[in-house]
Amino acid sequence: MRVLLVEDDPKQLMPLQMALSQAGHSVDGVKDGETAQWLLSEKEYDLLVLDWMLPRVSGVTLCRQYRAAGKTAPVLMITARDTTPEKVTGLDAGADDYLVKPIDLVEFMARVRALRRRSPLWQGDTLSLEDFHLHLDTLTVERQGATVSLSSREFQLLEYFMRHPRQVLTRNQIEQAVWEWGTEPESNAMTVLVRKLRQRLQTVGAADWVESIYGMGYRLTPPEKHKS
């Protein structure tokens, strides 16, 4: 999933961002509401995690604006405010769930998994293309009885391919989907990442499923489709 995480406290932001990334999510982590407003106007997300108390634009205001724009991705509100009226305010602003600080990372990730199931992109815990299966909870690929584990970045790339099977994806599209906002991948980073993914997929006999499309980008296609 593509996640927007907005938290102004670096001591809170970093562990949350790390936990989400290790679970295979692409995370844009920002510290203020204005930057979050801009990102929400430019990019689509599968999940929003919003701190209530943010500089300049609060998490509640962000949530209201997001819902007013007709956006439907799940929203998790995190805050130190724990009274019932405050929880009601957060939920009435459009949040789907509400988590009170201090945050337990195990509970946080359980809430994220639960909200993932409400996403319009939800297709189950496994994405499948013919006999090729990508397990979202374990970051593993299974095919014909063989299994291979992926790194977080390899998983993010393959998940993006699996959500757009047989489509030619440009390098810019892939960069936008896989790399976090504000990062500048090195010029050969994508080439290296694709090579590593193909090496992993050799274990399940699917290295040639990731095609290079000259001058354009890459495409995930089962072998029999290559011949048609």
Protein Blocks (a to p, Z undefined) as FASTA:
>chain_A
ZZddddfblklmmmmmmmmmmnopacdddfbfklmmmmmmmpccfbdcddfbdghiafkl
mmmmmmmnopabdcddddfbfcfklmmmmmmnopabdcdddddfklmmmmmmmmmmmpmk
lgbjbdcehjaccdfklopaceehiacdddfklmmmmmmmmmmghiacdfklmmmmmpcg
hiacdfklmmmmmmmmmmmmmmnopmmmpccdehilpcdddfklmmZZ
